[in-house]
Amino acid sequence: MNALLNAHTTQGNNPPPHIGFTSNVFPNEHSSRQGASSDYIPKEGHQWYVLRVTYNRVKAAYKKALSIGIEAYVPTHYVQKIIVGKKKRIMEPLLPNILFIYATRDMANALVCKSANSPYYIKYYLNRTLQPEANGKHPPLTIPFESMMNFIKATSTKSEHVRIVSLEQCHFKSGDTVRIIAGEFEGVTGKVARVAGQQRVVIEMKCLCLIATAYIPTDFIEIIT
């Protein structure tokens, strides 16, 4: 846990780098806030794959996925920026250059494989904790369905305070798993930690990153394990 943490962790209250996306970039189908976790249902043979997309081409990759019938999700968050001297609240990707798709392996291969009419700008995010496949490469990283639904709940709010964090930034209160029972993060599960001076719930996406919610009052938390 690893490259994304090192590349995209913010310091203090500064937002991650802006890469040019605003709130009207993605269509209404299964993107950022529009694709709430309740919209997805388990499908036989489907898995959540993590894809790498070359810089500033997530929008194109997202549209391409939808065009061939693949459900896709781009986590975003709101940040405040000064634009032409005015403060504006805009939406940005939470994980730059990362696209999540829900597909069969064949469908995913059709999206990532290079062809004469398809520039090779989409690649699998590989799971280097597993043994290489027959082709000598590590298998694609996949996210369990329930873990992905939890991640979508945590990243599809309107909060400006959801952030990528490193393990060093998290001061965990215990090893208990908790559920948020009220507020805009209701239903999200994770571990309670103090991050940037506030009590938050931290969600681990194994082999990928840690996500911290906004401040969560103690009364909004119940221990489940």
DOFIVO-814967 format. One record per residue (C-alpha): residue in three letters; residue number from 0; y, z, x. Coordinates in steps of 0.1 Angstrom, whole numbers, plus 5000, padded with zeros to 4 digits. Layout:
BEGIN
+------+-----+------+------+------+
| code | pos |   yy |   zz |   xx |
+------+-----+------+------+------+
|  Ala | NUM |    Y |    Z |    X |
...
+------+-----+------+------+------+
***
This chain:
BEGIN
+------+-----+------+------+------+
| code | pos |   yy |   zz |   xx |
+------+-----+------+------+------+
|  Met |   0 | 5000 | 5000 | 5000 |
|  Asn |   1 | 5019 | 4981 | 5021 |
|  Ala |   2 | 5039 | 4950 | 5022 |
|  Leu |   3 | 5058 | 4952 | 4990 |
|  Leu |   4 | 5068 | 4988 | 4995 |
|  Asn |   5 | 5082 | 4979 | 5029 |
|  Ala |   6 | 5099 | 4948 | 5018 |
|  His |   7 | 5115 | 4959 | 4985 |
|  Thr |   8 | 5121 | 4996 | 4987 |
|  Thr |   9 | 5157 | 5006 | 4979 |
|  Gln |  10 | 5176 | 5033 | 4996 |
|  Gly |  11 | 5196 | 5059 | 4976 |
|  Asn |  12 | 5208 | 5043 | 4944 |
|  Asn |  13 | 5213 | 5008 | 4957 |
|  Pro |  14 | 5195 | 4980 | 4937 |
|  Pro |  15 | 5171 | 4956 | 4954 |
|  Pro |  16 | 5185 | 4922 | 4967 |
|  His |  17 | 5198 | 4899 | 4940 |
|  Ile |  18 | 5181 | 4865 | 4940 |
|  Gly |  19 | 5201 | 4847 | 4914 |
|  Phe |  20 | 5183 | 4854 | 4881 |
|  Thr |  21 | 5202 | 4866 | 4851 |
|  Ser |  22 | 5191 | 4878 | 4817 |
|  Asn |  23 | 5189 | 4844 | 4801 |
|  Val |  24 | 5167 | 4828 | 4828 |
|  Phe |  25 | 5132 | 4833 | 4813 |
|  Pro |  26 | 5122 | 4821 | 4779 |
|  Asn |  27 | 5112 | 4845 | 4752 |
|  Glu |  28 | 5075 | 4841 | 4757 |
|  His |  29 | 5059 | 4871 | 4777 |
|  Ser |  30 | 5086 | 4876 | 4803 |
|  Ser |  31 | 5102 | 4908 | 4814 |
|  Arg |  32 | 5113 | 4928 | 4783 |
|  Gln |  33 | 5101 | 4901 | 4758 |
|  Gly |  34 | 5065 | 4906 | 4768 |
|  Ala |  35 | 5058 | 4941 | 4757 |
|  Ser |  36 | 5024 | 4955 | 4765 |
|  Ser |  37 | 5014 | 4956 | 4728 |
|  Asp |  38 | 5016 | 4917 | 4729 |
|  Tyr |  39 | 4986 | 4914 | 4751 |
|  Ile |  40 | 4949 | 4918 | 4741 |
|  Pro |  41 | 4918 | 4918 | 4763 |
|  Lys |  42 | 4902 | 4884 | 4766 |
|  Glu |  43 | 4867 | 4877 | 4779 |
|  Gly |  44 | 4867 | 4863 | 4814 |
|  His |  45 | 4904 | 4869 | 4819 |
|  Gln |  46 | 4920 | 4891 | 4845 |
|  Trp |  47 | 4955 | 4899 | 4856 |
|  Tyr |  48 | 4962 | 4881 | 4889 |
|  Val |  49 | 4991 | 4888 | 4912 |
|  Leu |  50 | 5007 | 4856 | 4927 |
|  Arg |  51 | 5031 | 4851 | 4955 |
|  Val |  52 | 5058 | 4825 | 4949 |
|  Thr |  53 | 5081 | 4810 | 4976 |
|  Tyr |  54 | 5116 | 4823 | 4976 |
|  Asn |  55 | 5137 | 4817 | 4944 |
|  Arg |  56 | 5110 | 4798 | 4926 |
|  Val |  57 | 5096 | 4824 | 4903 |
|  Lys |  58 | 5113 | 4808 | 4873 |
|  Ala |  59 | 5096 | 4774 | 4881 |
|  Ala |  60 | 5062 | 4791 | 4886 |
|  Tyr |  61 | 5066 | 4811 | 4853 |
|  Lys |  62 | 5074 | 4779 | 4833 |
|  Lys |  63 | 5045 | 4761 | 4849 |
|  Ala |  64 | 5021 | 4789 | 4840 |
|  Leu |  65 | 5033 | 4788 | 4803 |
|  Ser |  66 | 5030 | 4750 | 4803 |
|  Ile |  67 | 4993 | 4751 | 4810 |
|  Gly |  68 | 4986 | 4779 | 4785 |
|  Ile |  69 | 4986 | 4809 | 4809 |
|  Glu |  70 | 5002 | 4842 | 4798 |
|  Ala |  71 | 5026 | 4853 | 4825 |
|  Tyr |  72 | 5048 | 4884 | 4832 |
|  Val |  73 | 5078 | 4888 | 4854 |
|  Pro |  74 | 5089 | 4925 | 4857 |
|  Thr |  75 | 5127 | 4928 | 4857 |
|  His |  76 | 5153 | 4955 | 4856 |
|  Tyr |  77 | 5190 | 4958 | 4848 |
|  Val |  78 | 5215 | 4964 | 4876 |
|  Gln |  79 | 5253 | 4968 | 4877 |
|  Lys |  80 | 5271 | 4942 | 4899 |
|  Ile |  81 | 5307 | 4933 | 4906 |
|  Ile |  82 | 5311 | 4896 | 4899 |
|  Val |  83 | 5346 | 4880 | 4903 |
|  Gly |  84 | 5361 | 4915 | 4903 |
|  Lys |  85 | 5344 | 4926 | 4870 |
|  Lys |  86 | 5314 | 4949 | 4866 |
|  Lys |  87 | 5286 | 4932 | 4848 |
|  Arg |  88 | 5251 | 4944 | 4838 |
|  Ile |  89 | 5226 | 4917 | 4847 |
|  Met |  90 | 5188 | 4914 | 4848 |
|  Glu |  91 | 5170 | 4908 | 4881 |
|  Pro |  92 | 5133 | 4906 | 4891 |
|  Leu |  93 | 5120 | 4940 | 4901 |
|  Leu |  94 | 5095 | 4924 | 4925 |
|  Pro |  95 | 5111 | 4893 | 4940 |
|  Asn |  96 | 5087 | 4864 | 4945 |
|  Ile |  97 | 5059 | 4880 | 4925 |
|  Leu |  98 | 5044 | 4866 | 4893 |
|  Phe |  99 | 5016 | 4882 | 4872 |
|  Ile | 100 | 4993 | 4860 | 4851 |
|  Tyr | 101 | 4966 | 4868 | 4827 |
|  Ala | 102 | 4939 | 4841 | 4831 |
|  Thr | 103 | 4904 | 4831 | 4840 |
|  Arg | 104 | 4897 | 4823 | 4877 |
|  Asp | 105 | 4895 | 4786 | 4869 |
|  Met | 106 | 4929 | 4787 | 4851 |
|  Ala | 107 | 4944 | 4806 | 4879 |
|  Asn | 108 | 4930 | 4782 | 4904 |
|  Ala | 109 | 4946 | 4753 | 4885 |
|  Leu | 110 | 4980 | 4770 | 4888 |
|  Val | 111 | 4978 | 4778 | 4925 |
|  Cys | 112 | 4958 | 4749 | 4939 |
|  Lys | 113 | 4978 | 4721 | 4956 |
|  Ser | 114 | 4976 | 4686 | 4941 |
|  Ala | 115 | 4995 | 4654 | 4945 |
|  Asn | 116 | 5018 | 4663 | 4916 |
|  Ser | 117 | 5021 | 4700 | 4923 |
|  Pro | 118 | 5040 | 4714 | 4953 |
|  Tyr | 119 | 5022 | 4743 | 4970 |
|  Tyr | 120 | 5046 | 4771 | 4963 |
|  Ile | 121 | 5023 | 4794 | 4944 |
|  Lys | 122 | 4996 | 4814 | 4962 |
|  Tyr | 123 | 4973 | 4843 | 4954 |
|  Tyr | 124 | 4983 | 4878 | 4965 |
|  Leu | 125 | 4951 | 4887 | 4984 |
|  Asn | 126 | 4932 | 4919 | 4982 |
|  Arg | 127 | 4926 | 4927 | 5019 |
|  Thr | 128 | 4907 | 4959 | 5011 |
|  Leu | 129 | 4877 | 4937 | 4999 |
|  Gln | 130 | 4853 | 4916 | 5019 |
|  Pro | 131 | 4862 | 4878 | 5023 |
|  Glu | 132 | 4847 | 4854 | 4998 |
|  Ala | 133 | 4824 | 4825 | 5007 |
|  Asn | 134 | 4855 | 4805 | 5017 |
|  Gly | 135 | 4863 | 4830 | 5044 |
|  Lys | 136 | 4894 | 4843 | 5026 |
|  His | 137 | 4899 | 4877 | 5010 |
|  Pro | 138 | 4897 | 4876 | 4971 |
|  Pro | 139 | 4928 | 4875 | 4949 |
|  Leu | 140 | 4943 | 4908 | 4940 |
|  Thr | 141 | 4936 | 4916 | 4903 |
|  Ile | 142 | 4950 | 4945 | 4883 |
|  Pro | 143 | 4928 | 4963 | 4857 |
|  Phe | 144 | 4939 | 4956 | 4821 |
|  Glu | 145 | 4948 | 4991 | 4813 |
|  Ser | 146 | 4967 | 4996 | 4845 |
|  Met | 147 | 4987 | 4964 | 4838 |
|  Met | 148 | 4995 | 4975 | 4803 |
|  Asn | 149 | 5009 | 5008 | 4817 |
|  Phe | 150 | 5029 | 4989 | 4843 |
|  Ile | 151 | 5043 | 4966 | 4816 |
|  Lys | 152 | 5053 | 4996 | 4795 |
|  Ala | 153 | 5071 | 5011 | 4825 |
|  Thr | 154 | 5089 | 4979 | 4835 |
|  Ser | 155 | 5099 | 4965 | 4801 |
|  Thr | 156 | 5126 | 4990 | 4791 |
|  Lys | 157 | 5163 | 4984 | 4794 |
|  Ser | 158 | 5167 | 5012 | 4819 |
|  Glu | 159 | 5187 | 5004 | 4851 |
|  His | 160 | 5169 | 5032 | 4869 |
|  Val | 161 | 5133 | 5018 | 4872 |
|  Arg | 162 | 5127 | 5012 | 4909 |
|  Ile | 163 | 5102 | 5003 | 4936 |
|  Val | 164 | 5096 | 5034 | 4958 |
|  Ser | 165 | 5077 | 5043 | 4989 |
|  Leu | 166 | 5053 | 5072 | 4992 |
|  Glu | 167 | 5078 | 5089 | 5015 |
|  Gln | 168 | 5104 | 5089 | 4988 |
|  Cys | 169 | 5082 | 5106 | 4963 |
|  His | 170 | 5079 | 5144 | 4963 |
|  Phe | 171 | 5049 | 5149 | 4940 |
|  Lys | 172 | 5048 | 5182 | 4920 |
|  Ser | 173 | 5010 | 5181 | 4916 |
|  Gly | 174 | 4981 | 5158 | 4914 |
|  Asp | 175 | 4980 | 5159 | 4876 |
|  Thr | 176 | 4981 | 5127 | 4857 |
|  Val | 177 | 5007 | 5129 | 4829 |
|  Arg | 178 | 5017 | 5109 | 4798 |
|  Ile | 179 | 5053 | 5105 | 4787 |
|  Ile | 180 | 5054 | 5114 | 4750 |
|  Ala | 181 | 5090 | 5106 | 4740 |
|  Gly | 182 | 5119 | 5084 | 4749 |
|  Glu | 183 | 5120 | 5047 | 4761 |
|  Phe | 184 | 5091 | 5053 | 4785 |
|  Glu | 185 | 5068 | 5068 | 4758 |
|  Gly | 186 | 5032 | 5060 | 4765 |
|  Val | 187 | 5035 | 5055 | 4802 |
|  Thr | 188 | 5011 | 5075 | 4824 |
|  Gly | 189 | 5015 | 5084 | 4860 |
|  Lys | 190 | 5023 | 5114 | 4883 |
|  Val | 191 | 5054 | 5135 | 4882 |
|  Ala | 192 | 5075 | 5133 | 4913 |
|  Arg | 193 | 5111 | 5141 | 4924 |
|  Val | 194 | 5127 | 5108 | 4935 |
|  Ala | 195 | 5163 | 5104 | 4945 |
|  Gly | 196 | 5170 | 5140 | 4933 |
|  Gln | 197 | 5155 | 5134 | 4898 |
|  Gln | 198 | 5123 | 5141 | 4880 |
|  Arg | 199 | 5105 | 5109 | 4873 |
|  Val | 200 | 5070 | 5096 | 4866 |
|  Val | 201 | 5055 | 5074 | 4893 |
|  Ile | 202 | 5030 | 5046 | 4886 |
|  Glu | 203 | 5007 | 5034 | 4913 |
|  Met | 204 | 4998 | 4997 | 4914 |
|  Lys | 205 | 4970 | 4999 | 4939 |
|  Cys | 206 | 4973 | 4976 | 4969 |
|  Leu | 207 | 5007 | 4965 | 4956 |
|  Cys | 208 | 5034 | 4991 | 4951 |
|  Leu | 209 | 5047 | 5023 | 4935 |
|  Ile | 210 | 5070 | 5022 | 4905 |
|  Ala | 211 | 5093 | 5051 | 4894 |
|  Thr | 212 | 5107 | 5055 | 4859 |
|  Ala | 213 | 5142 | 5068 | 4852 |
|  Tyr | 214 | 5147 | 5106 | 4848 |
|  Ile | 215 | 5121 | 5121 | 4825 |
|  Pro | 216 | 5128 | 5156 | 4810 |
|  Thr | 217 | 5099 | 5181 | 4813 |
|  Asp | 218 | 5097 | 5183 | 4774 |
|  Phe | 219 | 5088 | 5146 | 4774 |
|  Ile | 220 | 5057 | 5151 | 4796 |
|  Glu | 221 | 5022 | 5162 | 4788 |
|  Ile | 222 | 4994 | 5167 | 4813 |
|  Ile | 223 | 4963 | 5146 | 4805 |
|  Thr | 224 | 4941 | 5154 | 4835 |
+------+-----+------+------+------+
***
